[in-house]
Amino acid sequence: KSNYRTSKMKIVIIVIIVVSVLYGFNVFSSGLKAVNDNGELVYTNSTNFFQRALILSKRYNYSKEYVKRLIKKIASDEGVDYRLVYAVASTESDLNNSAVSSKGAIGVMQLMKRTATSYGVKNINNIKENIRGGVKFLKHLITKYKTIKLVAAAYNAGETAVDRYNGVPPYDETKHYVNKVLRRYKNYTHSIGRPLIRIGNTYTNTGALW
């Protein structure tokens, strides 16, 4: 009987401690709230501890419409045709911010960590930084190669491979990738004619870009 009372007392003490901790967390976080990159309110201080833990442990999957709006804004900031970024991003990740390839490429633009660092990306998992890094990389490739075909090839296989073969490398994966990007790009632009693409400080819609 004594052992029973002792066990019961231990349970009561544990419950009191747990409740106190949870209550204390809510008290000291009275001004706490979080908003995700969609601008949506994730939680406030009225959200309980367990709900917060569940929310914070999950990775947000953004809607494709939101990703497209973000791409359009960032591409405009960087002076790159957003439809080309759409074509590359949809081919790379299907506009999925949580995508991770078998080779370690991450996010909407499927950036490798080395490439991300080269273009000023501090948090590769942040959707805005990921897209901006990919757009900056595309801008560099447009300036260097001038044609969308070679830009797409370099984005997939790397600049070294494109330079070595002086064109699209003879890799099945890269050839398939380039065709897919070109097809999607043309689908985005067919109803409004050839779009302007910025090369250096000049916008052009010359046939060479195709």
C-alpha positions in Angstrom: 0.0 0.0 0.0 2.9 2.3 0.8 4.5 1.6 -2.5 1.2 2.3 -4.3 0.9 5.7 -2.6 4.5 6.5 -3.5 3.9 5.7 -7.1 0.7 7.7 -7.2 2.5 10.7 -5.6 5.3 10.4 -8.3 2.7 10.5 -11.0 1.0 13.6 -9.5 4.4 15.4 -9.2 5.3 14.6 -12.9 1.9 15.8 -14.1 2.3 19.1 -12.1 5.8 19.6 -13.5 4.6 19.0 -17.1 1.7 21.3 -16.8 3.9 24.0 -15.2 6.4 23.8 -18.0 3.7 24.0 -20.7 2.0 26.9 -18.9 5.3 28.7 -18.4 6.0 28.3 -22.1 2.7 30.0 -23.0 3.2 32.8 -20.5 6.7 33.7 -21.6 5.8 33.5 -25.3 2.8 35.7 -24.9 3.9 37.9 -27.8 4.9 35.1 -30.0 3.7 34.6 -33.5 5.1 33.3 -36.8 4.3 34.0 -40.4 5.5 31.8 -43.3 6.8 33.1 -46.6 3.3 33.0 -48.0 2.4 35.7 -45.6 0.1 33.3 -43.8 -0.1 33.3 -40.0 1.3 30.0 -38.7 0.6 30.3 -35.0 0.1 32.8 -32.3 0.6 32.6 -28.5 -2.9 31.1 -28.3 -1.6 28.0 -30.2 -0.7 25.3 -27.6 2.7 23.8 -27.2 2.0 20.6 -29.0 0.4 22.3 -32.0 3.5 24.6 -32.2 5.9 21.7 -32.1 3.9 19.9 -34.9 3.8 23.1 -37.0 7.5 23.9 -36.6 8.6 20.4 -37.4 6.9 20.4 -40.8 8.3 21.8 -44.0 5.9 24.1 -45.9 4.9 23.1 -49.4 4.0 26.2 -51.3 1.3 26.4 -53.9 2.5 26.5 -57.5 0.7 29.8 -58.0 2.6 31.3 -55.1 5.9 30.0 -56.5 5.1 31.4 -59.9 4.4 34.8 -58.5 7.6 34.7 -56.6 9.6 33.7 -59.7 8.0 36.5 -61.7 8.9 39.1 -59.0 12.5 37.9 -58.5 13.1 37.4 -62.3 11.9 40.9 -62.9 14.3 42.2 -60.2 17.2 40.4 -61.8 16.3 41.3 -65.4 15.6 37.8 -66.6 12.6 36.6 -68.6 10.4 35.0 -65.9 9.0 32.5 -68.5 12.5 31.0 -69.0 12.8 30.7 -65.2 9.3 29.0 -65.1 10.5 26.5 -67.8 13.7 25.7 -65.9 12.1 25.5 -62.5 9.2 23.3 -63.6 11.6 21.0 -65.4 13.9 20.9 -62.4 11.5 20.5 -59.5 7.9 20.9 -60.8 8.0 24.1 -58.7 8.4 22.1 -55.5 10.4 23.8 -52.7 10.9 20.6 -50.8 12.4 18.7 -53.8 15.8 17.1 -53.2 17.5 15.2 -56.0 19.6 12.0 -55.6 22.7 14.2 -56.3 21.8 16.6 -53.5 20.3 19.5 -55.6 17.8 21.4 -53.4 14.6 23.4 -53.8 12.6 25.0 -56.6 15.8 25.7 -58.7 17.5 22.5 -57.6 20.7 24.3 -56.5 23.8 22.4 -55.5 25.3 23.9 -52.4 28.5 25.1 -54.2 26.4 26.9 -56.8 24.2 28.4 -54.2 27.2 29.8 -52.3 28.6 31.2 -55.5 25.4 33.3 -56.0 25.1 34.6 -52.4 22.5 32.0 -51.1 22.9 31.7 -47.3 20.0 29.4 -46.7 19.4 27.1 -49.6 16.1 25.9 -48.1 14.6 29.4 -48.1 12.4 29.5 -51.1 13.2 33.2 -51.9 16.9 32.7 -51.6 16.8 29.5 -53.6 14.9 31.1 -56.5 17.1 34.2 -56.5 20.2 32.1 -56.6 18.9 30.1 -59.5 17.8 33.2 -61.4 21.3 34.8 -60.9 22.9 31.6 -62.2 20.6 31.7 -65.3 21.4 35.4 -65.8 25.1 34.5 -65.9 24.5 31.6 -68.3 22.4 33.9 -70.6 25.2 36.4 -70.7 27.8 33.8 -71.5 25.9 31.5 -74.0 23.3 33.8 -75.5 21.0 30.9 -76.6 18.4 29.2 -74.5 19.5 25.8 -75.7 23.0 26.2 -74.3 21.7 28.0 -71.2 19.5 25.0 -70.4 22.3 22.5 -71.2 24.8 24.4 -68.9 22.2 24.5 -66.1 21.8 20.8 -66.3 25.3 19.5 -67.2 27.5 22.4 -66.1 29.5 25.0 -68.0 32.6 22.8 -68.2 30.7 20.1 -70.2 29.1 22.7 -72.6 32.5 24.3 -73.2 34.2 21.0 -73.8 31.7 19.9 -76.4 31.2 23.4 -77.7 27.4 22.8 -77.6 24.9 20.6 -75.9 26.8 17.6 -74.4 25.9 14.2 -75.8 24.3 13.0 -72.6 20.8 11.5 -72.9 19.7 13.2 -69.7 20.9 16.6 -70.9 19.4 16.3 -74.4 16.1 15.3 -72.8 16.3 18.1 -70.3 17.1 20.7 -73.0 14.2 19.6 -75.2 11.8 19.7 -72.2 12.9 23.3 -71.2 12.6 24.5 -74.8 9.2 23.0 -75.2 7.9 24.5 -72.0 9.4 27.8 -72.7 7.8 28.0 -76.1 4.5 26.9 -74.6 4.7 29.8 -72.2 5.4 32.3 -75.0 3.8 31.0 -78.2 0.7 33.2 -77.9 2.6 36.5 -77.4 5.6 36.1 -79.7 9.2 36.0 -78.7 9.8 37.6 -75.4 12.6 40.1 -74.5 15.5 38.6 -72.7 18.2 40.7 -71.1 21.8 40.0 -72.1 24.1 42.3 -70.2 22.4 45.7 -70.3 20.5 44.9 -73.6 17.1 43.4 -74.1 16.7 41.4 -77.3 14.3 39.0 -79.0 16.7 38.0 -81.9 16.4 34.5 -83.4 19.8 33.5 -82.0 18.2 33.1 -78.6 16.1 30.2 -79.9 
